[in-house]
Structures are given as C-alpha cells and as structure tokens.
C-alpha cells in the first residue's frame, strides 16, 4: 500500500507539474537553475516556475537550424561540406576549418550555423519556428537571433521539442530527423546513451543543455538551464545534468 501511495503521488505531480518533486542539485553548485524531464505525456522538475521562464537558446538552437536546413535540402546529409573557412576572425581555433554538419555540431561552430541560417532565409526560418511552436518565435537578424536574446524558449518547451525529435514525430522528413538524432550523441551514463546539445549565452549568463535518451524502449527528453557567470564555470552544467540523470535512473523514476 505504501509503495502504491508513493507511486500515485509521484504520478500526479509528474502529470500536472504542480509540485517541485525533484531535488535541487543546483544548490550544491551555488547556482540557480531548472531541470525538466518529459516522457511525452508528463513532466518532472525541480522548479515549476523556472521551467516556464524563457531564455535565449544560444547554441542549443543549432539542433533546429540544422534540421530546417536538412529538410529544405540546403544540405543533403551529415557528410556534405557546406561551410568553407575564409580566414575571417573567429572565437575558437577549431572554427578555422571547413565544416560538414557532423563537424559543425561537434565544434558548435557558430560561423557555419550563421551561414546555414542565411541560406535558410528569414521567411523560411519564421515559417519553421511557427510550425513547431519554438518559444516566442522571434527573429531579429537572421544570423544572430538565437544568440542576441531575441529568440527565447523555456526548459519545458525545449523538452517537448526534443521528445518529438527523439520519436521522429516532428513535421519533417524521417531521414532528416534520423540524421540529426545520430549526430547529437553526447555521452553514455550508466550504460544509457545520452543525446544532447549545449549552449551558453554570455550576455544573459545562462547556460543550457537539452536532449533525450531511451530506456526500456521509452523515450525521455530533458531541458536544463542555469545561471553561469563565465566560461570557466560551464563544467557545472554537465555535472548537474549527470547528477539528475543518475538520480532518475537509480531511483527508478524513469
């Protein structure tokens, strides 16, 4: 009876997002943030209020920048070289390279994705943001709107979209979704393969990571964001994510 009541309480909260039932691991790192888990029907979170607060997606938007480009035929697959470095000044040495979709995602190569965004164009970009209900759907400059705090999305919305990608149920070709899914492999935790993309908006001082995994033939997606002052503290993001995922797997919450 006790186990049944515990399950019932968890299920009720999970379904309605009416309680903050996950531990707040962000406190352990002296920061504030939110983690949201989604199974296609219901949610778990540590902070229901922040779960619905929108922030810049930063580089996590590269997931959908890539998907739009694939679906429009701007690039055919993950191997096609679409970006050619022309000696412009860039932030990271690794960006001084030509890129295909695979390498661009691994390097989080901003110039390559700016190029893709320009190829997609403002009209097509807006149509796609509206189609999938991506956050506030706001575009400023076509090659910077996901970086300059124009476009904003919350962790709950991120989790919903990533679940749809995990289950290839977005309104795009199956081929495009499968290519992108495979490119997002991030790491393995307790034998579970995690697919994810990170982001950091240094102006807003918000770091994020969104993704998904499968366990016992069930897809789970997640959205996480936290307050981060500088690049030196970014390791907190990955450590907190791993802590949540290990907790969920260990306690049988998923």
N, C-alpha and C positions, 0 to 999 in steps of 0.2 A: 504493500500500500504506500509506504514511504517513497519508494522509487517511482511509483506511478504519479504521486503528487508532485514530486520534483520534476518529472518529465513534463507534466501538464503545465506547471508554472513556466518552465523554460520555453515550452512550445507557444504559450500565449504571448509571452514577451517577444519571442522570436518573430511571431507573425505580425504583431502590431507595432513593433518598435516603440513601445510605451515605457520601457524601462531600460536603464543603463546596466545591463547584466554582465557585461564583460569586465574583467579587471582593468584598471587604468595603469597600464605599464609605462605610459609616458611620464608619470611621476618619478619613476625610477631613474629617468634620464634628465630630470629637472626641466621638463618642457611640457607644452600642451599640444594635444593632437587628438585625432579620432581614427579608429579602425572600424570598418563596416564589412561584414560578411553577408553574402547573399546566395541563396540556393535556388533562385528562380521563382520563389513564392514568398519568402520571408527573410527577415534581416536579424542580425545580431550586431550590437555596437557597444562601445564603452561610453559614448556621449551622443545622445539622440539629437541634441541641439546643434552641435558642430557637424553632425552627419549631414545636415541640411543647409549648412553655410557654404556658399560658393567662393571658390578661389581660382586663380589662374591655373590652368592645367599644366603650363610650362611644357616640358618635353614629353609628358605623357600623351599629349595630343598627336605626337608623331605616329602613334598607332593608327589614328583615323586619317591623318594626312596620307599615310602610306596606303591605307585601304581604299580611299577615294581614288588615288592615282592608279592603283591596280585595276579597280573596277571600270574606270574610264578608258583604260587601255593606254595610258600615258607611259606606263612601264608594263612589260609583259610578264615578268617573273622576278624572283629574288636575285638572279644572276646577271641581269642586264645592267651594264654600266650606263647610268643616266646622268651622272654628275661628273664634271671634269674640272679639277682644281686649276685655277689660272693665276696662281701666285698672289691672290688677294690676302690681306691681313686677316688672320683668324685667331680665335681664342685659344685653341689647343693644337699642339703639333700634329696630333693624329688626324686633324681635319685637313691637313695639307696633302690630301690624297684624292684620287678619283674614287667614286663610290657606286656600288650597286645597293639594292635595298638591304641586303644582309649586312654588309659592312657599315652602311649608314646608320642602321639601328644599333649595331654593337657600339659604334663610336658616339652615338647620339649626335650626329654630325649636322649641326644647325644649318650651315650653308647649303647642304644637299637638300634639306627639307624646305628651306626657303625657295629653292629652285623649283621643287615639286609644287609648292603652293602657287607660285606664279604660273606654272603650266596648267594647273587645275583652273585657275582664274576665279575672280571674286563671285561671279554668278553661279558657277558650278559649286563652289565651296559653300555658298549660302544655301543652295538647294539641299546639299547633303547634310549640313548642320541642322536644317529644319526637318529633314526627313527622319533623322534618328533622334531628334529632340536633344541635341547636345547642349546641355547647360542653358546659358542665356542666349546662345546662338548669335553672339555679337561679333562682327568683323570690323576692324579699323583698317589698317594697312594689310594687304593680302599676304605679305611675307613676314608679318610680325604680330598678328592679332592674338596668337596663343602665348606670346611672351610678354606683351605690354599691358596686361591686366584688362584688356577689352573683353576677351572671351573668358567666361568663368563657369565653373561646374562644381558640384559638391560631391562628396565621397559616395553618397547613396546613388546618385546619378551615374557616377563612374562605374560602380559595382553592377548596376543594371546593364549598362552597355557592354561591359566585359563579360558578363554572363551570356549575353546574346552572341558575342564573338566566340566564346568557349563552346557554345552549342550550335555554331554556324547558323544562327537564326536572324542575323541582320539582313536587311533588304539589299544584299549584294550577292554576286556570284559565289557559288560554293568554292570554286577554285581560288578566288581572291582571299576568301576568309581562311581557307586551309593554309595557303602560303603564309599569311600573316601570323596565324596561330603558331606555326612551327618556328618562325623567326623570333618569337618572344620568349623562348626558353631562357630561364633566369638562373635557377639552381635547383638542387634536389635537397629536400628537408625530410628527414626520417623516412626515406625511400619514396617520397611523393614529389613528382616533378612539378615545379612552380614556373608559371609563365607570367612575365611581368615587364613593365616599363617604368623607369624612374623619371622624376622631373624635379627641377628646383628653380624657383623664381626669386632671384637675389634681391630684387626691389621690394617685393612683398614679404620676403624672408619666410617663404613657405616651401617645404619640401614634400614630395608626394611619391607614392608608388601604387600602381594599380595592376591587377592581373587576375589570374584564375588558376585552378588546379582541379584534377579529377581524383576522386576517391570512391572505391566501390561502385564504379560506373555512374557516379553522381558528380555533376559539375558544381563547383563553388567559385564564386568570384569575390574580389575584395577591392576596397578603396581605402587608402591610408594617406593622411596628410598631417603635418606637424610644423610647429614653429621652429625655424632654424636660423641662426644669426649669420653663419658663413659656411663656406665650403668645407672647412675643417671639421665641422660637426655633422656632416652628412652621413657618417657611419651609423649615427643613431637611428636613422630611418630604416636601414636594413636590419639592424639588430632588433628593433622593436617589432618589425614585421615578423621576423623569425620567431620571436618570443610568443607572439599571438598565434601563429600557425602551429607551433609545437604544443602550445597550451590546448588549442582546439582539438588537435589530433589525439593528444594524450588523454584528455578528459572525455573523449567520445562525443564532443559537441557537434561533430560533423561526420 
